Amino acid sequence: MDSNFAKWHYGLMDIARELGLESSPGPKLHQWMCDAGFQNVTTRKFSFPLGPWAKDRRLKELGMINLVQFLDGLEAFSLRFLVEVKRWTKEDVFETLEKVRVDLLNRKIHMQFDL
């Protein structure tokens, strides 16, 4: 995918890995729990929409809530990684985030994440 959102997202994931941070812990949680000594560990995966594109009323509402909270935090975690680690200017970050917001608000792009 070559959307502005995808470029931004995978870029931040790469930065997190460079810093030794786990940017996508979900798939590893089961093994981490087993390694910690827990037994009979059961995992379930839930997919949540990012935006109000889902047809199901409950998922549509959840998607809107996720979108609002995502937009609220977008600038903060982007600035931290891109300015402090990659030495972007704040203006470059703000310009990139405007493009990311366009993708986030585009109802034709159906984004979701798994928990």
Biopython code that builds the backbone (N, CA, C, O; Angstrom):
import numpy as np
from Bio.PDB.StructureBuilder import StructureBuilder

atoms = [
    (1, "MET", "N", (0.849, -1.180, 0.000)),
    (1, "MET", "CA", (0.000, 0.000, 0.000)),
    (1, "MET", "C", (0.887, 1.233, 0.000)),
    (1, "MET", "O", (1.837, 1.315, 0.778)),
    (2, "ASP", "N", (0.590, 2.174, -0.850)),
    (2, "ASP", "CA", (1.432, 3.358, -0.942)),
    (2, "ASP", "C", (0.720, 4.620, -0.459)),
    (2, "ASP", "O", (1.063, 5.724, -0.882)),
    (3, "SER", "N", (-0.258, 4.467, 0.415)),
    (3, "SER", "CA", (-0.954, 5.633, 0.953)),
    (3, "SER", "C", (-0.033, 6.400, 1.890)),
    (3, "SER", "O", (0.953, 5.858, 2.389)),
    (4, "ASN", "N", (-0.355, 7.642, 2.119)),
    (4, "ASN", "CA", (0.417, 8.453, 3.065)),
    (4, "ASN", "C", (0.359, 7.847, 4.461)),
    (4, "ASN", "O", (1.348, 7.861, 5.194)),
    (5, "PHE", "N", (-0.807, 7.315, 4.823)),
    (5, "PHE", "CA", (-0.932, 6.675, 6.127)),
    (5, "PHE", "C", (0.017, 5.490, 6.243)),
    (5, "PHE", "O", (0.709, 5.347, 7.251)),
    (6, "ALA", "N", (0.056, 4.642, 5.221)),
    (6, "ALA", "CA", (0.917, 3.454, 5.265)),
    (6, "ALA", "C", (2.385, 3.851, 5.366)),
    (6, "ALA", "O", (3.130, 3.263, 6.151)),
    (7, "LYS", "N", (2.807, 4.835, 4.588)),
    (7, "LYS", "CA", (4.197, 5.293, 4.646)),
    (7, "LYS", "C", (4.535, 5.800, 6.049)),
    (7, "LYS", "O", (5.584, 5.474, 6.603)),
    (8, "TRP", "N", (3.636, 6.596, 6.608)),
    (8, "TRP", "CA", (3.847, 7.141, 7.959)),
    (8, "TRP", "C", (3.891, 6.011, 8.984)),
    (8, "TRP", "O", (4.790, 5.957, 9.823)),
    (9, "HIS", "N", (2.911, 5.108, 8.908)),
    (9, "HIS", "CA", (2.796, 4.009, 9.878)),
    (9, "HIS", "C", (4.038, 3.119, 9.864)),
    (9, "HIS", "O", (4.639, 2.869, 10.909)),
    (10, "TYR", "N", (4.418, 2.646, 8.690)),
    (10, "TYR", "CA", (5.576, 1.750, 8.619)),
    (10, "TYR", "C", (6.873, 2.483, 8.952)),
    (10, "TYR", "O", (7.811, 1.886, 9.480)),
    (11, "GLY", "N", (6.922, 3.776, 8.644)),
    (11, "GLY", "CA", (8.082, 4.574, 9.042)),
    (11, "GLY", "C", (8.233, 4.644, 10.548)),
    (11, "GLY", "O", (9.340, 4.501, 11.067)),
    (12, "LEU", "N", (7.125, 4.864, 11.263)),
    (12, "LEU", "CA", (7.185, 4.911, 12.727)),
    (12, "LEU", "C", (7.518, 3.546, 13.312)),
    (12, "LEU", "O", (8.227, 3.458, 14.314)),
    (13, "MET", "N", (7.017, 2.491, 12.700)),
    (13, "MET", "CA", (7.345, 1.145, 13.181)),
    (13, "MET", "C", (8.845, 0.867, 13.031)),
    (13, "MET", "O", (9.462, 0.256, 13.903)),
    (14, "ASP", "N", (9.415, 1.321, 11.920)),
    (14, "ASP", "CA", (10.856, 1.150, 11.711)),
    (14, "ASP", "C", (11.660, 1.915, 12.760)),
    (14, "ASP", "O", (12.652, 1.405, 13.280)),
    (15, "ILE", "N", (11.232, 3.133, 13.069)),
    (15, "ILE", "CA", (11.917, 3.932, 14.086)),
    (15, "ILE", "C", (11.849, 3.230, 15.437)),
    (15, "ILE", "O", (12.844, 3.170, 16.159)),
    (16, "ALA", "N", (10.691, 2.706, 15.776)),
    (16, "ALA", "CA", (10.538, 1.999, 17.055)),
    (16, "ALA", "C", (11.504, 0.821, 17.123)),
    (16, "ALA", "O", (12.151, 0.604, 18.147)),
    (17, "ARG", "N", (11.601, 0.062, 16.036)),
    (17, "ARG", "CA", (12.533, -1.076, 16.009)),
    (17, "ARG", "C", (13.976, -0.612, 16.168)),
    (17, "ARG", "O", (14.767, -1.257, 16.856)),
    (18, "GLU", "N", (14.321, 0.514, 15.526)),
    (18, "GLU", "CA", (15.671, 1.062, 15.663)),
    (18, "GLU", "C", (15.985, 1.381, 17.129)),
    (18, "GLU", "O", (17.129, 1.264, 17.568)),
    (19, "LEU", "N", (14.966, 1.781, 17.868)),
    (19, "LEU", "CA", (15.137, 2.135, 19.274)),
    (19, "LEU", "C", (15.038, 0.923, 20.194)),
    (19, "LEU", "O", (15.168, 1.052, 21.412)),
    (20, "GLY", "N", (14.807, -0.248, 19.616)),
    (20, "GLY", "CA", (14.687, -1.460, 20.417)),
    (20, "GLY", "C", (13.315, -1.630, 21.044)),
    (20, "GLY", "O", (13.158, -2.385, 22.003)),
    (21, "LEU", "N", (12.319, -0.933, 20.508)),
    (21, "LEU", "CA", (10.951, -1.025, 21.016)),
    (21, "LEU", "C", (10.148, -1.992, 20.162)),
    (21, "LEU", "O", (10.390, -2.114, 18.962)),
    (22, "GLU", "N", (9.204, -2.671, 20.770)),
    (22, "GLU", "CA", (8.322, -3.576, 20.036)),
    (22, "GLU", "C", (7.128, -2.770, 19.549)),
    (22, "GLU", "O", (6.280, -2.360, 20.342)),
    (23, "SER", "N", (7.065, -2.545, 18.245)),
    (23, "SER", "CA", (6.009, -1.702, 17.687)),
    (23, "SER", "C", (4.703, -2.456, 17.456)),
    (23, "SER", "O", (3.652, -1.843, 17.270)),
    (24, "SER", "N", (4.770, -3.768, 17.468)),
    (24, "SER", "CA", (3.566, -4.566, 17.236)),
    (24, "SER", "C", (3.593, -5.792, 18.153)),
    (24, "SER", "O", (3.885, -6.898, 17.700)),
    (25, "PRO", "N", (3.289, -5.597, 19.434)),
    (25, "PRO", "CA", (3.439, -6.690, 20.394)),
    (25, "PRO", "C", (2.370, -7.776, 20.316)),
    (25, "PRO", "O", (2.589, -8.887, 20.797)),
    (26, "GLY", "N", (1.232, -7.478, 19.727)),
    (26, "GLY", "CA", (0.110, -8.415, 19.729)),
    (26, "GLY", "C", (0.445, -9.850, 19.382)),
    (26, "GLY", "O", (0.115, -10.752, 20.152)),
    (27, "PRO", "N", (1.097, -10.100, 18.238)),
    (27, "PRO", "CA", (1.389, -11.481, 17.859)),
    (27, "PRO", "C", (2.348, -12.200, 18.814)),
    (27, "PRO", "O", (2.439, -13.427, 18.785)),
    (28, "LYS", "N", (3.047, -11.468, 19.638)),
    (28, "LYS", "CA", (4.031, -12.073, 20.543)),
    (28, "LYS", "C", (3.510, -12.274, 21.961)),
    (28, "LYS", "O", (4.167, -12.926, 22.773)),
    (29, "LEU", "N", (2.346, -11.724, 22.267)),
    (29, "LEU", "CA", (1.840, -11.763, 23.642)),
    (29, "LEU", "C", (1.654, -13.180, 24.171)),
    (29, "LEU", "O", (1.993, -13.457, 25.321)),
    (30, "HIS", "N", (1.125, -14.070, 23.358)),
    (30, "HIS", "CA", (0.893, -15.449, 23.798)),
    (30, "HIS", "C", (2.201, -16.088, 24.274)),
    (30, "HIS", "O", (2.274, -16.652, 25.366)),
    (31, "GLN", "N", (3.223, -15.987, 23.434)),
    (31, "GLN", "CA", (4.502, -16.600, 23.791)),
    (31, "GLN", "C", (5.123, -15.919, 25.008)),
    (31, "GLN", "O", (5.717, -16.587, 25.854)),
    (32, "TRP", "N", (4.991, -14.617, 25.102)),
    (32, "TRP", "CA", (5.530, -13.903, 26.262)),
    (32, "TRP", "C", (4.878, -14.402, 27.549)),
    (32, "TRP", "O", (5.557, -14.581, 28.560)),
    (33, "MET", "N", (3.579, -14.625, 27.517)),
    (33, "MET", "CA", (2.872, -15.113, 28.703)),
    (33, "MET", "C", (3.350, -16.524, 29.061)),
    (33, "MET", "O", (3.564, -16.830, 30.235)),
    (34, "CYS", "N", (3.514, -17.371, 28.061)),
    (34, "CYS", "CA", (4.021, -18.732, 28.308)),
    (34, "CYS", "C", (5.448, -18.688, 28.856)),
    (34, "CYS", "O", (5.780, -19.415, 29.792)),
    (35, "ASP", "N", (6.277, -17.846, 28.278)),
    (35, "ASP", "CA", (7.661, -17.699, 28.743)),
    (35, "ASP", "C", (7.726, -17.199, 30.181)),
    (35, "ASP", "O", (8.676, -17.496, 30.905)),
    (36, "ALA", "N", (6.711, -16.437, 30.592)),
    (36, "ALA", "CA", (6.668, -15.900, 31.960)),
    (36, "ALA", "C", (6.178, -16.951, 32.961)),
    (36, "ALA", "O", (6.163, -16.700, 34.166)),
    (37, "GLY", "N", (5.775, -18.127, 32.464)),
    (37, "GLY", "CA", (5.375, -19.203, 33.353)),
    (37, "GLY", "C", (3.882, -19.433, 33.453)),
    (37, "GLY", "O", (3.451, -20.322, 34.188)),
    (38, "PHE", "N", (3.081, -18.663, 32.740)),
    (38, "PHE", "CA", (1.642, -18.882, 32.765)),
    (38, "PHE", "C", (1.310, -20.141, 31.976)),
    (38, "PHE", "O", (1.959, -20.451, 30.977)),
    (39, "GLN", "N", (0.294, -20.863, 32.436)),
    (39, "GLN", "CA", (-0.108, -22.097, 31.771)),
    (39, "GLN", "C", (-1.534, -21.954, 31.242)),
    (39, "GLN", "O", (-2.303, -21.107, 31.697)),
    (40, "ASN", "N", (-1.857, -22.785, 30.290)),
    (40, "ASN", "CA", (-3.197, -22.777, 29.683)),
    (40, "ASN", "C", (-3.571, -21.386, 29.173)),
    (40, "ASN", "O", (-4.690, -20.920, 29.386)),
    (41, "VAL", "N", (-2.649, -20.743, 28.514)),
    (41, "VAL", "CA", (-2.872, -19.393, 27.983)),
    (41, "VAL", "C", (-3.773, -19.483, 26.759)),
    (41, "VAL", "O", (-3.524, -20.272, 25.847)),
    (42, "THR", "N", (-4.810, -18.675, 26.750)),
    (42, "THR", "CA", (-5.726, -18.603, 25.619)),
    (42, "THR", "C", (-5.680, -17.190, 25.061)),
    (42, "THR", "O", (-5.729, -16.216, 25.813)),
    (43, "THR", "N", (-5.588, -17.082, 23.767)),
    (43, "THR", "CA", (-5.592, -15.754, 23.150)),
    (43, "THR", "C", (-6.744, -15.666, 22.156)),
    (43, "THR", "O", (-7.149, -16.653, 21.542)),
    (44, "ARG", "N", (-7.245, -14.467, 22.027)),
    (44, "ARG", "CA", (-8.292, -14.179, 21.050)),
    (44, "ARG", "C", (-7.913, -12.898, 20.330)),
    (44, "ARG", "O", (-7.394, -11.965, 20.944)),
    (45, "LYS", "N", (-8.166, -12.851, 19.059)),
    (45, "LYS", "CA", (-7.869, -11.671, 18.266)),
    (45, "LYS", "C", (-9.178, -10.979, 17.903)),
    (45, "LYS", "O", (-10.131, -11.613, 17.450)),
    (46, "PHE", "N", (-9.203, -9.667, 18.113)),
    (46, "PHE", "CA", (-10.348, -8.848, 17.752)),
    (46, "PHE", "C", (-9.904, -7.807, 16.741)),
    (46, "PHE", "O", (-8.868, -7.168, 16.927)),
    (47, "SER", "N", (-10.658, -7.629, 15.690)),
    (47, "SER", "CA", (-10.359, -6.606, 14.688)),
    (47, "SER", "C", (-11.272, -5.414, 14.919)),
    (47, "SER", "O", (-12.484, -5.558, 15.076)),
    (48, "PHE", "N", (-10.667, -4.237, 14.936)),
    (48, "PHE", "CA", (-11.409, -2.999, 15.175)),
    (48, "PHE", "C", (-11.196, -2.044, 14.006)),
    (48, "PHE", "O", (-10.067, -1.866, 13.550)),
    (49, "PRO", "N", (-12.267, -1.431, 13.520)),
    (49, "PRO", "CA", (-12.117, -0.465, 12.434)),
    (49, "PRO", "C", (-11.500, 0.843, 12.948)),
    (49, "PRO", "O", (-11.653, 1.211, 14.113)),
    (50, "LEU", "N", (-10.816, 1.512, 12.058)),
    (50, "LEU", "CA", (-10.301, 2.843, 12.336)),
    (50, "LEU", "C", (-11.067, 3.775, 11.410)),
    (50, "LEU", "O", (-10.693, 3.967, 10.253)),
    (51, "GLY", "N", (-12.124, 4.339, 11.923)),
    (51, "GLY", "CA", (-13.025, 5.174, 11.128)),
    (51, "GLY", "C", (-14.410, 4.546, 11.081)),
    (51, "GLY", "O", (-14.584, 3.379, 11.433)),
    (52, "PRO", "N", (-15.393, 5.326, 10.643)),
    (52, "PRO", "CA", (-16.797, 4.880, 10.680)),
    (52, "PRO", "C", (-17.253, 4.138, 9.425)),
    (52, "PRO", "O", (-18.409, 4.271, 9.025)),
    (53, "TRP", "N", (-16.383, 3.370, 8.805)),
    (53, "TRP", "CA", (-16.720, 2.737, 7.539)),
    (53, "TRP", "C", (-17.472, 1.413, 7.683)),
    (53, "TRP", "O", (-18.092, 0.957, 6.721)),
    (54, "ALA", "N", (-17.431, 0.793, 8.851)),
    (54, "ALA", "CA", (-18.066, -0.522, 9.021)),
    (54, "ALA", "C", (-19.583, -0.437, 8.845)),
    (54, "ALA", "O", (-20.187, 0.593, 9.143)),
    (55, "LYS", "N", (-20.185, -1.499, 8.372)),
    (55, "LYS", "CA", (-21.642, -1.522, 8.198)),
    (55, "LYS", "C", (-22.362, -1.783, 9.511)),
    (55, "LYS", "O", (-23.441, -1.239, 9.749)),
    (56, "ASP", "N", (-21.773, -2.609, 10.361)),
    (56, "ASP", "CA", (-22.364, -2.922, 11.654)),
    (56, "ASP", "C", (-22.391, -1.655, 12.523)),
    (56, "ASP", "O", (-21.380, -0.961, 12.638)),
    (57, "ARG", "N", (-23.543, -1.357, 13.130)),
    (57, "ARG", "CA", (-23.712, -0.130, 13.906)),
    (57, "ARG", "C", (-22.706, -0.032, 15.058)),
    (57, "ARG", "O", (-22.120, 1.026, 15.288)),
    (58, "ARG", "N", (-22.514, -1.125, 15.769)),
    (58, "ARG", "CA", (-21.590, -1.129, 16.909)),
    (58, "ARG", "C", (-20.148, -0.903, 16.449)),
    (58, "ARG", "O", (-19.411, -0.134, 17.065)),
    (59, "LEU", "N", (-19.751, -1.570, 15.372)),
    (59, "LEU", "CA", (-18.397, -1.392, 14.847)),
    (59, "LEU", "C", (-18.203, -0.007, 14.245)),
    (59, "LEU", "O", (-17.112, 0.559, 14.321)),
    (60, "LYS", "N", (-19.256, 0.538, 13.648)),
    (60, "LYS", "CA", (-19.188, 1.896, 13.105)),
    (60, "LYS", "C", (-18.915, 2.896, 14.234)),
    (60, "LYS", "O", (-18.079, 3.787, 14.087)),
    (61, "GLU", "N", (-19.617, 2.746, 15.353)),
    (61, "GLU", "CA", (-19.411, 3.627, 16.508)),
    (61, "GLU", "C", (-18.011, 3.432, 17.098)),
    (61, "GLU", "O", (-17.325, 4.403, 17.415)),
    (62, "LEU", "N", (-17.600, 2.188, 17.240)),
    (62, "LEU", "CA", (-16.262, 1.895, 17.753)),
    (62, "LEU", "C", (-15.190, 2.479, 16.832)),
    (62, "LEU", "O", (-14.189, 3.021, 17.301)),
    (63, "GLY", "N", (-15.404, 2.365, 15.538)),
    (63, "GLY", "CA", (-14.459, 2.921, 14.567)),
    (63, "GLY", "C", (-14.339, 4.429, 14.686)),
    (63, "GLY", "O", (-13.246, 4.980, 14.558)),
    (64, "MET", "N", (-15.450, 5.095, 14.929)),
    (64, "MET", "CA", (-15.419, 6.554, 15.086)),
    (64, "MET", "C", (-14.672, 6.939, 16.365)),
    (64, "MET", "O", (-13.885, 7.886, 16.367)),
    (65, "ILE", "N", (-14.919, 6.212, 17.439)),
    (65, "ILE", "CA", (-14.208, 6.474, 18.704)),
    (65, "ILE", "C", (-12.711, 6.259, 18.501)),
    (65, "ILE", "O", (-11.903, 7.072, 18.950)),
    (66, "ASN", "N", (-12.340, 5.180, 17.835)),
    (66, "ASN", "CA", (-10.923, 4.918, 17.569)),
    (66, "ASN", "C", (-10.303, 6.009, 16.717)),
    (66, "ASN", "O", (-9.166, 6.419, 16.954)),
    (67, "LEU", "N", (-11.040, 6.477, 15.734)),
    (67, "LEU", "CA", (-10.531, 7.534, 14.868)),
    (67, "LEU", "C", (-10.285, 8.816, 15.660)),
    (67, "LEU", "O", (-9.247, 9.458, 15.499)),
    (68, "VAL", "N", (-11.233, 9.184, 16.510)),
    (68, "VAL", "CA", (-11.083, 10.402, 17.311)),
    (68, "VAL", "C", (-9.860, 10.309, 18.207)),
    (68, "VAL", "O", (-9.060, 11.242, 18.261)),
    (69, "GLN", "N", (-9.706, 9.194, 18.911)),
    (69, "GLN", "CA", (-8.554, 9.071, 19.810)),
    (69, "GLN", "C", (-7.246, 8.995, 19.020)),
    (69, "GLN", "O", (-6.220, 9.498, 19.478)),
    (70, "PHE", "N", (-7.272, 8.379, 17.854)),
    (70, "PHE", "CA", (-6.076, 8.294, 17.025)),
    (70, "PHE", "C", (-5.667, 9.684, 16.538)),
    (70, "PHE", "O", (-4.494, 10.052, 16.603)),
    (71, "LEU", "N", (-6.640, 10.447, 16.054)),
    (71, "LEU", "CA", (-6.353, 11.804, 15.584)),
    (71, "LEU", "C", (-5.847, 12.686, 16.722)),
    (71, "LEU", "O", (-4.971, 13.525, 16.514)),
    (72, "ASP", "N", (-6.392, 12.500, 17.916)),
    (72, "ASP", "CA", (-5.958, 13.286, 19.073)),
    (72, "ASP", "C", (-4.492, 13.039, 19.424)),
    (72, "ASP", "O", (-3.802, 13.962, 19.857)),
    (73, "GLY", "N", (-4.008, 11.817, 19.247)),
    (73, "GLY", "CA", (-2.641, 11.496, 19.620)),
    (73, "GLY", "C", (-1.643, 11.539, 18.475)),
    (73, "GLY", "O", (-0.436, 11.443, 18.697)),
    (74, "LEU", "N", (-2.132, 11.680, 17.269)),
    (74, "LEU", "CA", (-1.298, 11.600, 16.068)),
    (74, "LEU", "C", (-0.089, 12.537, 16.119)),
    (74, "LEU", "O", (1.038, 12.115, 15.862)),
    (75, "GLU", "N", (-0.320, 13.768, 16.440)),
    (75, "GLU", "CA", (0.764, 14.753, 16.445)),
    (75, "GLU", "C", (1.800, 14.439, 17.518)),
    (75, "GLU", "O", (3.001, 14.536, 17.266)),
    (76, "ALA", "N", (1.352, 14.069, 18.698)),
    (76, "ALA", "CA", (2.271, 13.852, 19.821)),
    (76, "ALA", "C", (3.258, 12.723, 19.550)),
    (76, "ALA", "O", (4.467, 12.910, 19.689)),
    (77, "PHE", "N", (2.751, 11.546, 19.161)),
    (77, "PHE", "CA", (3.708, 10.460, 18.981)),
    (77, "PHE", "C", (4.494, 10.599, 17.690)),
    (77, "PHE", "O", (5.584, 10.038, 17.582)),
    (78, "SER", "N", (3.983, 11.323, 16.713)),
    (78, "SER", "CA", (4.745, 11.568, 15.490)),
    (78, "SER", "C", (5.901, 12.520, 15.759)),
    (78, "SER", "O", (7.027, 12.278, 15.323)),
    (79, "LEU", "N", (5.623, 13.594, 16.471)),
    (79, "LEU", "CA", (6.677, 14.558, 16.779)),
    (79, "LEU", "C", (7.800, 13.904, 17.564)),
    (79, "LEU", "O", (8.977, 14.140, 17.290)),
    (80, "ARG", "N", (7.441, 13.092, 18.529)),
    (80, "ARG", "CA", (8.457, 12.457, 19.373)),
    (80, "ARG", "C", (9.443, 11.645, 18.531)),
    (80, "ARG", "O", (10.657, 11.808, 18.656)),
    (81, "PHE", "N", (8.919, 10.782, 17.687)),
    (81, "PHE", "CA", (9.793, 9.932, 16.880)),
    (81, "PHE", "C", (10.478, 10.695, 15.742)),
    (81, "PHE", "O", (11.685, 10.564, 15.537)),
    (82, "LEU", "N", (9.713, 11.478, 15.018)),
    (82, "LEU", "CA", (10.255, 12.086, 13.807)),
    (82, "LEU", "C", (11.186, 13.265, 14.086)),
    (82, "LEU", "O", (12.171, 13.448, 13.371)),
    (83, "VAL", "N", (10.895, 14.060, 15.104)),
    (83, "VAL", "CA", (11.759, 15.204, 15.422)),
    (83, "VAL", "C", (12.951, 14.769, 16.266)),
    (83, "VAL", "O", (14.093, 15.109, 15.958)),
    (84, "GLU", "N", (12.685, 14.022, 17.321)),
    (84, "GLU", "CA", (13.766, 13.664, 18.236)),
    (84, "GLU", "C", (14.686, 12.574, 17.689)),
    (84, "GLU", "O", (15.889, 12.602, 17.950)),
    (85, "VAL", "N", (14.148, 11.623, 16.942)),
    (85, "VAL", "CA", (14.965, 10.514, 16.457)),
    (85, "VAL", "C", (15.470, 10.773, 15.041)),
    (85, "VAL", "O", (16.665, 10.643, 14.773)),
    (86, "LYS", "N", (14.570, 11.138, 14.141)),
    (86, "LYS", "CA", (14.947, 11.308, 12.733)),
    (86, "LYS", "C", (15.358, 12.740, 12.380)),
    (86, "LYS", "O", (15.806, 13.005, 11.265)),
    (87, "ARG", "N", (15.204, 13.657, 13.332)),
    (87, "ARG", "CA", (15.624, 15.053, 13.170)),
    (87, "ARG", "C", (14.884, 15.787, 12.060)),
    (87, "ARG", "O", (15.440, 16.662, 11.395)),
    (88, "TRP", "N", (13.605, 15.411, 11.871)),
    (88, "TRP", "CA", (12.767, 16.175, 10.952)),
    (88, "TRP", "C", (12.482, 17.524, 11.591)),
    (88, "TRP", "O", (12.591, 17.674, 12.808)),
    (89, "THR", "N", (12.120, 18.497, 10.782)),
    (89, "THR", "CA", (11.637, 19.756, 11.334)),
    (89, "THR", "C", (10.171, 19.573, 11.710)),
    (89, "THR", "O", (9.488, 18.709, 11.161)),
    (90, "LYS", "N", (9.703, 20.367, 12.624)),
    (90, "LYS", "CA", (8.284, 20.286, 13.000)),
    (90, "LYS", "C", (7.402, 20.583, 11.801)),
    (90, "LYS", "O", (6.337, 19.985, 11.641)),
    (91, "GLU", "N", (7.841, 21.500, 10.964)),
    (91, "GLU", "CA", (7.049, 21.854, 9.783)),
    (91, "GLU", "C", (6.900, 20.649, 8.849)),
    (91, "GLU", "O", (5.826, 20.422, 8.292)),
    (92, "ASP", "N", (7.982, 19.876, 8.679)),
    (92, "ASP", "CA", (7.903, 18.676, 7.838)),
    (92, "ASP", "C", (6.943, 17.650, 8.433)),
    (92, "ASP", "O", (6.198, 16.994, 7.705)),
    (93, "VAL", "N", (6.964, 17.518, 9.743)),
    (93, "VAL", "CA", (6.046, 16.590, 10.411)),
    (93, "VAL", "C", (4.603, 17.047, 10.196)),
    (93, "VAL", "O", (3.746, 16.241, 9.833)),
    (94, "PHE", "N", (4.331, 18.323, 10.416)),
    (94, "PHE", "CA", (2.972, 18.840, 10.259)),
    (94, "PHE", "C", (2.472, 18.659, 8.825)),
    (94, "PHE", "O", (1.304, 18.338, 8.609)),
    (95, "GLU", "N", (3.351, 18.864, 7.854)),
    (95, "GLU", "CA", (2.975, 18.681, 6.452)),
    (95, "GLU", "C", (2.632, 17.217, 6.172)),
    (95, "GLU", "O", (1.648, 16.929, 5.490)),
    (96, "THR", "N", (3.429, 16.308, 6.689)),
    (96, "THR", "CA", (3.167, 14.878, 6.527)),
    (96, "THR", "C", (1.862, 14.482, 7.202)),
    (96, "THR", "O", (1.074, 13.721, 6.642)),
    (97, "LEU", "N", (1.635, 15.001, 8.410)),
    (97, "LEU", "CA", (0.424, 14.628, 9.147)),
    (97, "LEU", "C", (-0.841, 15.125, 8.477)),
    (97, "LEU", "O", (-1.890, 14.494, 8.612)),
    (98, "GLU", "N", (-0.776, 16.233, 7.760)),
    (98, "GLU", "CA", (-1.952, 16.687, 7.015)),
    (98, "GLU", "C", (-2.342, 15.647, 5.973)),
    (98, "GLU", "O", (-3.527, 15.392, 5.763)),
    (99, "LYS", "N", (-1.355, 15.047, 5.322)),
    (99, "LYS", "CA", (-1.616, 14.008, 4.321)),
    (99, "LYS", "C", (-2.138, 12.730, 4.989)),
    (99, "LYS", "O", (-3.014, 12.054, 4.451)),
    (100, "VAL", "N", (-1.597, 12.414, 6.147)),
    (100, "VAL", "CA", (-2.050, 11.231, 6.894)),
    (100, "VAL", "C", (-3.511, 11.417, 7.309)),
    (100, "VAL", "O", (-4.312, 10.488, 7.210)),
    (101, "ARG", "N", (-3.851, 12.614, 7.770)),
    (101, "ARG", "CA", (-5.235, 12.891, 8.184)),
    (101, "ARG", "C", (-6.207, 12.732, 7.024)),
    (101, "ARG", "O", (-7.320, 12.241, 7.207)),
    (102, "VAL", "N", (-5.790, 13.147, 5.834)),
    (102, "VAL", "CA", (-6.649, 12.984, 4.653)),
    (102, "VAL", "C", (-6.976, 11.512, 4.457)),
    (102, "VAL", "O", (-8.125, 11.156, 4.197)),
    (103, "ASP", "N", (-5.969, 10.657, 4.581)),
    (103, "ASP", "CA", (-6.207, 9.206, 4.448)),
    (103, "ASP", "C", (-7.107, 8.692, 5.562)),
    (103, "ASP", "O", (-8.015, 7.898, 5.314)),
    (104, "LEU", "N", (-6.860, 9.139, 6.782)),
    (104, "LEU", "CA", (-7.670, 8.677, 7.917)),
    (104, "LEU", "C", (-9.141, 9.052, 7.765)),
    (104, "LEU", "O", (-10.018, 8.311, 8.209)),
    (105, "LEU", "N", (-9.410, 10.174, 7.153)),
    (105, "LEU", "CA", (-10.788, 10.647, 7.006)),
    (105, "LEU", "C", (-11.441, 10.187, 5.707)),
    (105, "LEU", "O", (-12.612, 10.479, 5.467)),
    (106, "ASN", "N", (-10.707, 9.482, 4.882)),
    (106, "ASN", "CA", (-11.223, 8.980, 3.615)),
    (106, "ASN", "C", (-12.014, 7.696, 3.870)),
    (106, "ASN", "O", (-11.429, 6.673, 4.225)),
    (107, "ARG", "N", (-13.317, 7.739, 3.694)),
    (107, "ARG", "CA", (-14.162, 6.576, 3.967)),
    (107, "ARG", "C", (-13.973, 5.446, 2.961)),
    (107, "ARG", "O", (-14.468, 4.339, 3.171)),
    (108, "LYS", "N", (-13.265, 5.717, 1.880)),
    (108, "LYS", "CA", (-12.993, 4.667, 0.894)),
    (108, "LYS", "C", (-11.807, 3.806, 1.320)),
    (108, "LYS", "O", (-11.606, 2.713, 0.790)),
    (109, "ILE", "N", (-11.027, 4.296, 2.271)),
    (109, "ILE", "CA", (-9.905, 3.519, 2.790)),
    (109, "ILE", "C", (-10.361, 2.869, 4.091)),
    (109, "ILE", "O", (-10.653, 3.564, 5.064)),
    (110, "HIS", "N", (-10.423, 1.557, 4.113)),
    (110, "HIS", "CA", (-10.942, 0.818, 5.268)),
    (110, "HIS", "C", (-9.786, 0.269, 6.099)),
    (110, "HIS", "O", (-9.279, -0.824, 5.847)),
    (111, "MET", "N", (-9.389, 1.051, 7.088)),
    (111, "MET", "CA", (-8.300, 0.635, 7.967)),
    (111, "MET", "C", (-8.872, -0.052, 9.197)),
    (111, "MET", "O", (-9.968, 0.263, 9.660)),
    (112, "GLN", "N", (-8.102, -0.994, 9.708)),
    (112, "GLN", "CA", (-8.468, -1.645, 10.960)),
    (112, "GLN", "C", (-7.211, -2.106, 11.656)),
    (112, "GLN", "O", (-6.140, -2.178, 11.052)),
    (113, "PHE", "N", (-7.346, -2.419, 12.932)),
    (113, "PHE", "CA", (-6.221, -2.970, 13.667)),
    (113, "PHE", "C", (-6.726, -4.110, 14.524)),
    (113, "PHE", "O", (-7.906, -4.184, 14.866)),
    (114, "ASP", "N", (-5.811, -4.991, 14.861)),
    (114, "ASP", "CA", (-6.159, -6.171, 15.641)),
    (114, "ASP", "C", (-5.657, -6.022, 17.067)),
    (114, "ASP", "O", (-4.566, -5.509, 17.313)),
    (115, "LEU", "N", (-6.467, -6.473, 17.983)),
    (115, "LEU", "CA", (-6.086, -6.541, 19.403)),
    (115, "LEU", "C", (-6.164, -7.976, 19.841)),
    (115, "LEU", "O", (-5.888, -8.284, 21.000)),
]
sb = StructureBuilder()
sb.init_structure("model")
sb.init_model(0)
sb.init_chain("A")
sb.init_seg("    ")
for serial, (resi, resn, name, xyz) in enumerate(atoms, 1):
    if name == "N":
        sb.init_residue(resn, " ", resi, " ")
    sb.init_atom(name, np.array(xyz, "f"), 0.0, 1.0, " ", f" {name:<3s}", serial, name[0])
structure = sb.get_structure()
